[in-house]
């Protein structure tokens, strides 16, 4: 339980953990319950809470994490669209050769990228000439230890040779269904590929988890959900369709306004 709360941003203190129910853990459980709108019926670890932590979910933390690389760690969770070069209009994607991604699966990712492209109204995606140079790298990996078993996938930003790229890591020990597969009677460990793709691309484009259940960015991933919700559109527009993204207009005055807003934005975060 403590490892789970730590992995997803609710508990600050890293392990190893003992079984004591300390103040910090109690507070973390309460924050978790509040975040997911779970009922508080007087029992700290009520059934609803215990069932919730068994549900398949995304590995990106829900709260309390920053974007950044340290000298020893060249991986970061995605946070906002800071890893993209300013004014990026085109991103390339590629599939890890060792994952042997089928053409049907590639098609699913293409559709998902197309949906997000339409939503940002700024970004376009094209397949990279090789996986190594792709901005968005997609692959399937085994991660099955402890808490990791509930994680169906995640995304990280990697820094390599002073270039950053976004990596989507889907859990290869789950069975990923294509849109043509049977719905909605899923077996255990069966997940909808398009749903997983939509969610992780959302992270790489800059969206955090949302706790509105109709959002693509809701952390629990256990049903097919590929339509971008109104709140997702609003959040995306905030990232891509204001002056901060550098979407400068053609007239000189709008350029000046954009520059001014750009500097004001930088000043706010310095
Ligand atoms: Zn997520």
py3Dmol code that shows the C-alpha trace and the ligand (Angstrom):
import py3Dmol

protein = """\
ATOM      1  CA  UNK A   1       0.000   0.000   0.000  1.00  0.00           C
ATOM      2  CA  UNK A   2       2.792   2.433   0.896  1.00  0.00           C
ATOM      3  CA  UNK A   3       4.702   1.550  -2.274  1.00  0.00           C
ATOM      4  CA  UNK A   4       1.541   2.180  -4.304  1.00  0.00           C
ATOM      5  CA  UNK A   5       0.950   5.544  -2.625  1.00  0.00           C
ATOM      6  CA  UNK A   6       4.605   6.482  -3.205  1.00  0.00           C
ATOM      7  CA  UNK A   7       4.685   5.390  -6.857  1.00  0.00           C
ATOM      8  CA  UNK A   8       1.680   7.524  -7.777  1.00  0.00           C
ATOM      9  CA  UNK A   9       2.675  10.656  -5.870  1.00  0.00           C
ATOM     10  CA  UNK A  10       0.653  10.437  -2.653  1.00  0.00           C
ATOM     11  CA  UNK A  11       3.420   9.469  -0.212  1.00  0.00           C
ATOM     12  CA  UNK A  12       6.657  11.472  -0.242  1.00  0.00           C
ATOM     13  CA  UNK A  13       8.790   9.118   1.800  1.00  0.00           C
ATOM     14  CA  UNK A  14      10.663   6.445  -0.201  1.00  0.00           C
ATOM     15  CA  UNK A  15      10.949   2.843   1.049  1.00  0.00           C
ATOM     16  CA  UNK A  16      11.808   0.389   2.452  1.00  0.00           C
ATOM     17  CA  UNK A  17       8.489   0.419   4.281  1.00  0.00           C
ATOM     18  CA  UNK A  18       7.226  -1.228   7.431  1.00  0.00           C
ATOM     19  CA  UNK A  19       3.618  -2.078   8.303  1.00  0.00           C
ATOM     20  CA  UNK A  20       3.055   0.813  10.690  1.00  0.00           C
ATOM     21  CA  UNK A  21       0.179   3.124   9.893  1.00  0.00           C
ATOM     22  CA  UNK A  22       1.922   6.443  10.475  1.00  0.00           C
ATOM     23  CA  UNK A  23       0.450   9.932  10.127  1.00  0.00           C
ATOM     24  CA  UNK A  24       2.004  10.478   6.705  1.00  0.00           C
ATOM     25  CA  UNK A  25       0.442   7.284   5.349  1.00  0.00           C
ATOM     26  CA  UNK A  26      -2.968   8.128   6.781  1.00  0.00           C
ATOM     27  CA  UNK A  27      -2.777  11.540   5.183  1.00  0.00           C
ATOM     28  CA  UNK A  28      -1.689  10.000   1.845  1.00  0.00           C
ATOM     29  CA  UNK A  29      -4.624   7.533   1.881  1.00  0.00           C
ATOM     30  CA  UNK A  30      -7.044  10.390   2.589  1.00  0.00           C
ATOM     31  CA  UNK A  31      -5.616  12.446  -0.285  1.00  0.00           C
ATOM     32  CA  UNK A  32      -5.935   9.416  -2.564  1.00  0.00           C
ATOM     33  CA  UNK A  33      -9.573   8.921  -1.556  1.00  0.00           C
ATOM     34  CA  UNK A  34     -10.360  12.576  -2.072  1.00  0.00           C
ATOM     35  CA  UNK A  35      -8.636  12.644  -5.463  1.00  0.00           C
ATOM     36  CA  UNK A  36     -10.658   9.684  -6.741  1.00  0.00           C
ATOM     37  CA  UNK A  37     -13.843  10.770  -5.034  1.00  0.00           C
ATOM     38  CA  UNK A  38     -14.030   7.568  -2.966  1.00  0.00           C
ATOM     39  CA  UNK A  39     -16.549   7.438  -0.156  1.00  0.00           C
ATOM     40  CA  UNK A  40     -15.287   7.980   3.366  1.00  0.00           C
ATOM     41  CA  UNK A  41     -17.452   5.713   5.498  1.00  0.00           C
ATOM     42  CA  UNK A  42     -15.358   5.963   8.626  1.00  0.00           C
ATOM     43  CA  UNK A  43     -12.994   3.142   7.735  1.00  0.00           C
ATOM     44  CA  UNK A  44      -9.667   4.349   6.419  1.00  0.00           C
ATOM     45  CA  UNK A  45      -9.116   1.315   4.187  1.00  0.00           C
ATOM     46  CA  UNK A  46     -12.705   0.657   3.135  1.00  0.00           C
ATOM     47  CA  UNK A  47     -13.625  -1.822   0.412  1.00  0.00           C
ATOM     48  CA  UNK A  48     -14.048   0.851  -2.224  1.00  0.00           C
ATOM     49  CA  UNK A  49     -10.487   2.060  -1.629  1.00  0.00           C
ATOM     50  CA  UNK A  50      -9.028  -1.439  -1.619  1.00  0.00           C
ATOM     51  CA  UNK A  51     -10.841  -2.337  -4.842  1.00  0.00           C
ATOM     52  CA  UNK A  52      -9.681   0.879  -6.466  1.00  0.00           C
ATOM     53  CA  UNK A  53      -5.978   0.167  -5.908  1.00  0.00           C
ATOM     54  CA  UNK A  54      -6.312  -3.167  -7.687  1.00  0.00           C
ATOM     55  CA  UNK A  55      -7.606  -1.543 -10.877  1.00  0.00           C
ATOM     56  CA  UNK A  56      -5.300  -1.367 -13.896  1.00  0.00           C
ATOM     57  CA  UNK A  57      -3.883   2.112 -14.292  1.00  0.00           C
ATOM     58  CA  UNK A  58      -1.261   4.342 -15.870  1.00  0.00           C
ATOM     59  CA  UNK A  59       2.198   4.441 -14.272  1.00  0.00           C
ATOM     60  CA  UNK A  60       2.606   8.214 -14.422  1.00  0.00           C
ATOM     61  CA  UNK A  61       2.091   9.696 -10.913  1.00  0.00           C
ATOM     62  CA  UNK A  62      -1.177  11.526 -10.235  1.00  0.00           C
ATOM     63  CA  UNK A  63       0.277  14.367  -8.160  1.00  0.00           C
ATOM     64  CA  UNK A  64       3.473  15.849  -6.682  1.00  0.00           C
ATOM     65  CA  UNK A  65       6.017  15.385  -9.435  1.00  0.00           C
ATOM     66  CA  UNK A  66       8.202  17.745 -11.398  1.00  0.00           C
ATOM     67  CA  UNK A  67       9.696  17.688 -14.859  1.00  0.00           C
ATOM     68  CA  UNK A  68      13.474  17.548 -14.892  1.00  0.00           C
ATOM     69  CA  UNK A  69      16.650  15.518 -15.282  1.00  0.00           C
ATOM     70  CA  UNK A  70      19.345  15.029 -12.717  1.00  0.00           C
ATOM     71  CA  UNK A  71      22.991  14.203 -13.402  1.00  0.00           C
ATOM     72  CA  UNK A  72      22.361  10.587 -12.598  1.00  0.00           C
ATOM     73  CA  UNK A  73      18.894  10.225 -14.037  1.00  0.00           C
ATOM     74  CA  UNK A  74      18.211  10.932 -17.671  1.00  0.00           C
ATOM     75  CA  UNK A  75      14.540  10.016 -17.373  1.00  0.00           C
ATOM     76  CA  UNK A  76      11.729  12.326 -16.340  1.00  0.00           C
ATOM     77  CA  UNK A  77       8.000  11.993 -16.077  1.00  0.00           C
ATOM     78  CA  UNK A  78       6.272  14.140 -18.686  1.00  0.00           C
ATOM     79  CA  UNK A  79       4.997  17.440 -17.318  1.00  0.00           C
ATOM     80  CA  UNK A  80       3.473  20.023 -19.612  1.00  0.00           C
ATOM     81  CA  UNK A  81       4.971  20.270 -23.102  1.00  0.00           C
ATOM     82  CA  UNK A  82       8.335  21.546 -21.886  1.00  0.00           C
ATOM     83  CA  UNK A  83      10.260  18.768 -23.596  1.00  0.00           C
ATOM     84  CA  UNK A  84       9.142  20.002 -27.026  1.00  0.00           C
ATOM     85  CA  UNK A  85      11.218  22.668 -28.745  1.00  0.00           C
ATOM     86  CA  UNK A  86       9.331  25.942 -28.678  1.00  0.00           C
ATOM     87  CA  UNK A  87       7.115  26.401 -31.720  1.00  0.00           C
ATOM     88  CA  UNK A  88       7.217  22.683 -32.573  1.00  0.00           C
ATOM     89  CA  UNK A  89       4.745  21.956 -35.347  1.00  0.00           C
ATOM     90  CA  UNK A  90       5.879  18.523 -36.446  1.00  0.00           C
ATOM     91  CA  UNK A  91       6.771  15.514 -34.320  1.00  0.00           C
ATOM     92  CA  UNK A  92       8.078  12.224 -35.626  1.00  0.00           C
ATOM     93  CA  UNK A  93       7.255   8.832 -34.161  1.00  0.00           C
ATOM     94  CA  UNK A  94       8.802   5.393 -34.370  1.00  0.00           C
ATOM     95  CA  UNK A  95       8.317   1.884 -33.000  1.00  0.00           C
ATOM     96  CA  UNK A  96      10.939  -0.043 -31.021  1.00  0.00           C
ATOM     97  CA  UNK A  97      12.288  -2.682 -33.440  1.00  0.00           C
ATOM     98  CA  UNK A  98      12.553  -5.270 -30.643  1.00  0.00           C
ATOM     99  CA  UNK A  99       8.825  -4.882 -29.872  1.00  0.00           C
ATOM    100  CA  UNK A 100       7.839  -6.205 -33.339  1.00  0.00           C
ATOM    101  CA  UNK A 101       4.810  -3.906 -33.494  1.00  0.00           C
ATOM    102  CA  UNK A 102       2.377  -5.251 -36.119  1.00  0.00           C
ATOM    103  CA  UNK A 103       1.044  -3.109 -38.953  1.00  0.00           C
ATOM    104  CA  UNK A 104      -2.464  -3.310 -37.391  1.00  0.00           C
ATOM    105  CA  UNK A 105      -1.083  -1.870 -34.173  1.00  0.00           C
ATOM    106  CA  UNK A 106       0.837   0.848 -36.028  1.00  0.00           C
ATOM    107  CA  UNK A 107      -2.452   1.810 -37.670  1.00  0.00           C
ATOM    108  CA  UNK A 108      -4.067   2.194 -34.216  1.00  0.00           C
ATOM    109  CA  UNK A 109      -1.295   4.563 -33.119  1.00  0.00           C
ATOM    110  CA  UNK A 110      -1.595   6.552 -36.348  1.00  0.00           C
ATOM    111  CA  UNK A 111      -5.319   7.038 -35.718  1.00  0.00           C
ATOM    112  CA  UNK A 112      -4.680   8.101 -32.135  1.00  0.00           C
ATOM    113  CA  UNK A 113      -2.002  10.598 -33.213  1.00  0.00           C
ATOM    114  CA  UNK A 114      -4.345  11.950 -35.869  1.00  0.00           C
ATOM    115  CA  UNK A 115      -7.038  12.563 -33.241  1.00  0.00           C
ATOM    116  CA  UNK A 116      -4.653  14.480 -31.035  1.00  0.00           C
ATOM    117  CA  UNK A 117      -3.310  16.410 -34.028  1.00  0.00           C
ATOM    118  CA  UNK A 118      -6.820  17.633 -34.791  1.00  0.00           C
ATOM    119  CA  UNK A 119      -7.335  18.590 -31.152  1.00  0.00           C
ATOM    120  CA  UNK A 120      -4.129  20.621 -30.737  1.00  0.00           C
ATOM    121  CA  UNK A 121      -4.719  22.337 -34.117  1.00  0.00           C
ATOM    122  CA  UNK A 122      -0.956  22.940 -34.065  1.00  0.00           C
ATOM    123  CA  UNK A 123       0.919  19.638 -34.083  1.00  0.00           C
ATOM    124  CA  UNK A 124       1.334  17.184 -36.923  1.00  0.00           C
ATOM    125  CA  UNK A 125       2.881  13.733 -36.732  1.00  0.00           C
ATOM    126  CA  UNK A 126       4.852  11.755 -39.254  1.00  0.00           C
ATOM    127  CA  UNK A 127       6.686   8.444 -39.072  1.00  0.00           C
ATOM    128  CA  UNK A 128      10.422   8.877 -38.421  1.00  0.00           C
ATOM    129  CA  UNK A 129      13.026   7.530 -40.816  1.00  0.00           C
ATOM    130  CA  UNK A 130      14.389   5.454 -37.943  1.00  0.00           C
ATOM    131  CA  UNK A 131      13.409   4.690 -34.346  1.00  0.00           C
ATOM    132  CA  UNK A 132      16.595   6.282 -32.977  1.00  0.00           C
ATOM    133  CA  UNK A 133      15.778   9.753 -34.294  1.00  0.00           C
ATOM    134  CA  UNK A 134      12.026   9.694 -33.522  1.00  0.00           C
ATOM    135  CA  UNK A 135      10.650  12.383 -31.190  1.00  0.00           C
ATOM    136  CA  UNK A 136       8.065   9.905 -29.890  1.00  0.00           C
ATOM    137  CA  UNK A 137       9.320   6.366 -29.360  1.00  0.00           C
ATOM    138  CA  UNK A 138       6.748   3.608 -28.863  1.00  0.00           C
ATOM    139  CA  UNK A 139       7.375   0.116 -27.533  1.00  0.00           C
ATOM    140  CA  UNK A 140       6.197  -2.765 -25.370  1.00  0.00           C
ATOM    141  CA  UNK A 141       8.105  -3.720 -22.241  1.00  0.00           C
ATOM    142  CA  UNK A 142       7.759  -6.187 -19.396  1.00  0.00           C
ATOM    143  CA  UNK A 143       7.201  -4.565 -16.004  1.00  0.00           C
ATOM    144  CA  UNK A 144       5.536  -6.961 -13.675  1.00  0.00           C
ATOM    145  CA  UNK A 145       6.957  -6.654 -10.181  1.00  0.00           C
ATOM    146  CA  UNK A 146       4.760  -5.780  -7.217  1.00  0.00           C
ATOM    147  CA  UNK A 147       2.821  -2.587  -7.777  1.00  0.00           C
ATOM    148  CA  UNK A 148       4.050  -2.608 -11.382  1.00  0.00           C
ATOM    149  CA  UNK A 149       1.538  -5.351 -12.143  1.00  0.00           C
ATOM    150  CA  UNK A 150      -1.380  -2.881 -12.060  1.00  0.00           C
ATOM    151  CA  UNK A 151       0.484  -0.563 -14.452  1.00  0.00           C
ATOM    152  CA  UNK A 152      -0.650  -1.106 -18.046  1.00  0.00           C
ATOM    153  CA  UNK A 153       1.732   1.483 -19.438  1.00  0.00           C
ATOM    154  CA  UNK A 154       3.410   4.818 -18.888  1.00  0.00           C
ATOM    155  CA  UNK A 155       5.356   7.505 -20.669  1.00  0.00           C
ATOM    156  CA  UNK A 156       8.676   9.126 -19.855  1.00  0.00           C
ATOM    157  CA  UNK A 157      10.906  11.771 -21.350  1.00  0.00           C
ATOM    158  CA  UNK A 158      14.495  10.701 -21.965  1.00  0.00           C
ATOM    159  CA  UNK A 159      17.515  12.957 -22.386  1.00  0.00           C
ATOM    160  CA  UNK A 160      20.147  11.508 -24.682  1.00  0.00           C
ATOM    161  CA  UNK A 161      23.032  13.364 -26.333  1.00  0.00           C
ATOM    162  CA  UNK A 162      21.327  16.638 -25.359  1.00  0.00           C
ATOM    163  CA  UNK A 163      18.173  15.663 -27.267  1.00  0.00           C
ATOM    164  CA  UNK A 164      14.920  14.884 -25.516  1.00  0.00           C
ATOM    165  CA  UNK A 165      12.377  12.391 -26.743  1.00  0.00           C
ATOM    166  CA  UNK A 166       9.113  11.048 -25.364  1.00  0.00           C
ATOM    167  CA  UNK A 167       8.842   7.307 -24.832  1.00  0.00           C
ATOM    168  CA  UNK A 168       5.570   5.388 -24.587  1.00  0.00           C
ATOM    169  CA  UNK A 169       6.086   2.112 -22.725  1.00  0.00           C
ATOM    170  CA  UNK A 170       3.133  -0.258 -22.874  1.00  0.00           C
ATOM    171  CA  UNK A 171       3.144  -3.338 -20.669  1.00  0.00           C
ATOM    172  CA  UNK A 172       4.015  -6.303 -22.879  1.00  0.00           C
ATOM    173  CA  UNK A 173       2.642  -8.805 -20.366  1.00  0.00           C
ATOM    174  CA  UNK A 174      -0.917  -7.536 -21.032  1.00  0.00           C
ATOM    175  CA  UNK A 175      -2.897  -8.531 -24.094  1.00  0.00           C
ATOM    176  CA  UNK A 176      -3.608  -5.466 -26.236  1.00  0.00           C
ATOM    177  CA  UNK A 177      -6.819  -5.572 -28.250  1.00  0.00           C
ATOM    178  CA  UNK A 178      -7.329  -3.993 -31.661  1.00  0.00           C
ATOM    179  CA  UNK A 179     -10.519  -2.025 -32.449  1.00  0.00           C
ATOM    180  CA  UNK A 180     -11.617  -5.010 -34.547  1.00  0.00           C
ATOM    181  CA  UNK A 181     -11.418  -7.389 -31.551  1.00  0.00           C
ATOM    182  CA  UNK A 182     -14.492  -8.304 -29.523  1.00  0.00           C
ATOM    183  CA  UNK A 183     -16.033  -5.734 -27.197  1.00  0.00           C
ATOM    184  CA  UNK A 184     -17.031  -5.161 -24.512  1.00  0.00           C
ATOM    185  CA  UNK A 185     -16.561  -8.542 -22.833  1.00  0.00           C
ATOM    186  CA  UNK A 186     -12.894  -8.296 -22.006  1.00  0.00           C
ATOM    187  CA  UNK A 187     -10.956 -10.974 -20.221  1.00  0.00           C
ATOM    188  CA  UNK A 188      -8.562 -10.177 -17.406  1.00  0.00           C
ATOM    189  CA  UNK A 189      -5.352  -8.663 -18.696  1.00  0.00           C
ATOM    190  CA  UNK A 190      -6.964  -7.588 -21.979  1.00  0.00           C
ATOM    191  CA  UNK A 191      -6.727  -3.889 -22.754  1.00  0.00           C
ATOM    192  CA  UNK A 192      -7.760  -1.684 -25.601  1.00  0.00           C
ATOM    193  CA  UNK A 193      -4.671  -0.537 -27.499  1.00  0.00           C
ATOM    194  CA  UNK A 194      -6.242   2.625 -28.877  1.00  0.00           C
ATOM    195  CA  UNK A 195      -7.272   3.712 -25.358  1.00  0.00           C
ATOM    196  CA  UNK A 196      -3.739   3.135 -24.055  1.00  0.00           C
ATOM    197  CA  UNK A 197      -2.280   4.993 -27.031  1.00  0.00           C
ATOM    198  CA  UNK A 198      -4.607   7.976 -26.654  1.00  0.00           C
ATOM    199  CA  UNK A 199      -3.821   8.284 -22.945  1.00  0.00           C
ATOM    200  CA  UNK A 200      -0.033   8.093 -23.273  1.00  0.00           C
ATOM    201  CA  UNK A 201       0.116  10.440 -26.272  1.00  0.00           C
ATOM    202  CA  UNK A 202      -1.901  12.882 -24.121  1.00  0.00           C
ATOM    203  CA  UNK A 203       0.885  12.780 -21.509  1.00  0.00           C
ATOM    204  CA  UNK A 204       3.605  13.417 -24.089  1.00  0.00           C
ATOM    205  CA  UNK A 205       1.678  16.362 -25.501  1.00  0.00           C
ATOM    206  CA  UNK A 206       1.564  17.879 -22.035  1.00  0.00           C
ATOM    207  CA  UNK A 207      -1.527  16.692 -20.196  1.00  0.00           C
ATOM    208  CA  UNK A 208      -1.494  15.530 -16.570  1.00  0.00           C
ATOM    209  CA  UNK A 209      -4.021  13.097 -15.154  1.00  0.00           C
ATOM    210  CA  UNK A 210      -7.594  14.294 -14.912  1.00  0.00           C
ATOM    211  CA  UNK A 211     -10.028  12.902 -12.373  1.00  0.00           C
ATOM    212  CA  UNK A 212     -13.079  13.486 -14.515  1.00  0.00           C
ATOM    213  CA  UNK A 213     -14.067   9.947 -15.450  1.00  0.00           C
ATOM    214  CA  UNK A 214     -14.882  10.796 -19.091  1.00  0.00           C
ATOM    215  CA  UNK A 215     -11.421  12.271 -19.660  1.00  0.00           C
ATOM    216  CA  UNK A 216      -8.858  10.432 -21.793  1.00  0.00           C
ATOM    217  CA  UNK A 217      -6.429  11.375 -19.015  1.00  0.00           C
ATOM    218  CA  UNK A 218      -8.304   9.571 -16.195  1.00  0.00           C
ATOM    219  CA  UNK A 219      -5.565   7.370 -14.622  1.00  0.00           C
ATOM    220  CA  UNK A 220      -7.611   4.142 -14.464  1.00  0.00           C
ATOM    221  CA  UNK A 221      -7.425   2.344 -17.800  1.00  0.00           C
ATOM    222  CA  UNK A 222      -9.931  -0.517 -17.831  1.00  0.00           C
ATOM    223  CA  UNK A 223     -12.424   0.268 -20.558  1.00  0.00           C
ATOM    224  CA  UNK A 224     -12.392   1.463 -24.134  1.00  0.00           C
ATOM    225  CA  UNK A 225     -12.315   5.256 -24.177  1.00  0.00           C
ATOM    226  CA  UNK A 226     -10.915   7.047 -27.206  1.00  0.00           C
ATOM    227  CA  UNK A 227     -12.995  10.203 -27.511  1.00  0.00           C
ATOM    228  CA  UNK A 228     -11.315  13.363 -26.301  1.00  0.00           C
ATOM    229  CA  UNK A 229     -13.585  15.000 -23.699  1.00  0.00           C
ATOM    230  CA  UNK A 230     -14.500  18.694 -23.548  1.00  0.00           C
ATOM    231  CA  UNK A 231     -12.172  19.220 -20.590  1.00  0.00           C
ATOM    232  CA  UNK A 232      -9.329  17.500 -22.500  1.00  0.00           C
ATOM    233  CA  UNK A 233      -9.901  19.871 -25.419  1.00  0.00           C
ATOM    234  CA  UNK A 234      -9.865  22.877 -23.066  1.00  0.00           C
ATOM    235  CA  UNK A 235      -6.632  21.702 -21.428  1.00  0.00           C
ATOM    236  CA  UNK A 236      -5.009  21.068 -24.799  1.00  0.00           C
ATOM    237  CA  UNK A 237      -6.041  24.484 -26.100  1.00  0.00           C
ATOM    238  CA  UNK A 238      -4.449  26.069 -23.075  1.00  0.00           C
ATOM    239  CA  UNK A 239      -1.149  24.435 -24.008  1.00  0.00           C
ATOM    240  CA  UNK A 240      -1.165  24.997 -27.750  1.00  0.00           C
ATOM    241  CA  UNK A 241      -3.419  27.852 -28.709  1.00  0.00           C
ATOM    242  CA  UNK A 242      -2.289  30.763 -26.624  1.00  0.00           C
ATOM    243  CA  UNK A 243       0.613  33.164 -27.073  1.00  0.00           C
ATOM    244  CA  UNK A 244       2.839  31.129 -24.779  1.00  0.00           C
ATOM    245  CA  UNK A 245       3.211  28.393 -27.365  1.00  0.00           C
ATOM    246  CA  UNK A 246       4.703  30.940 -29.751  1.00  0.00           C
ATOM    247  CA  UNK A 247       1.930  30.674 -32.303  1.00  0.00           C
ATOM    248  CA  UNK A 248       2.732  34.190 -33.497  1.00  0.00           C
ATOM    249  CA  UNK A 249       0.319  36.027 -35.767  1.00  0.00           C
ATOM    250  CA  UNK A 250       1.500  37.651 -38.982  1.00  0.00           C
ATOM    251  CA  UNK A 251       0.999  41.281 -38.045  1.00  0.00           C
ATOM    252  CA  UNK A 252       3.696  43.207 -36.212  1.00  0.00           C
ATOM    253  CA  UNK A 253       1.398  44.205 -33.359  1.00  0.00           C
ATOM    254  CA  UNK A 254       0.369  40.658 -32.583  1.00  0.00           C
ATOM    255  CA  UNK A 255       4.039  39.660 -32.692  1.00  0.00           C
ATOM    256  CA  UNK A 256       4.834  42.338 -30.109  1.00  0.00           C
ATOM    257  CA  UNK A 257       1.910  41.203 -27.933  1.00  0.00           C
ATOM    258  CA  UNK A 258       3.001  37.608 -28.249  1.00  0.00           C
ATOM    259  CA  UNK A 259       6.590  38.464 -27.329  1.00  0.00           C
ATOM    260  CA  UNK A 260       5.397  40.472 -24.361  1.00  0.00           C
ATOM    261  CA  UNK A 261       3.187  37.636 -23.134  1.00  0.00           C
ATOM    262  CA  UNK A 262       6.030  35.193 -23.781  1.00  0.00           C
ATOM    263  CA  UNK A 263       8.395  37.184 -21.581  1.00  0.00           C
ATOM    264  CA  UNK A 264       5.720  37.639 -18.918  1.00  0.00           C
ATOM    265  CA  UNK A 265       5.251  33.868 -18.935  1.00  0.00           C
ATOM    266  CA  UNK A 266       8.994  33.251 -18.580  1.00  0.00           C
ATOM    267  CA  UNK A 267       9.219  35.824 -15.775  1.00  0.00           C
ATOM    268  CA  UNK A 268       6.448  34.035 -13.893  1.00  0.00           C
ATOM    269  CA  UNK A 269       8.412  30.788 -13.878  1.00  0.00           C
ATOM    270  CA  UNK A 270      11.852  32.191 -13.070  1.00  0.00           C
TER     271      UNK A 270
END
"""
ligand_1 = """\
1
ZN
Zn -1.431 8.499 -17.309
"""
view = py3Dmol.view(width=600, height=400)
view.addModel(protein, "pdb")
view.setStyle({"model": 0}, {"cartoon": {"style": "trace"}})
view.addModel(ligand_1, "xyz")
view.setStyle({"model": 1}, {"stick": {}})
view.zoomTo()
view.show()
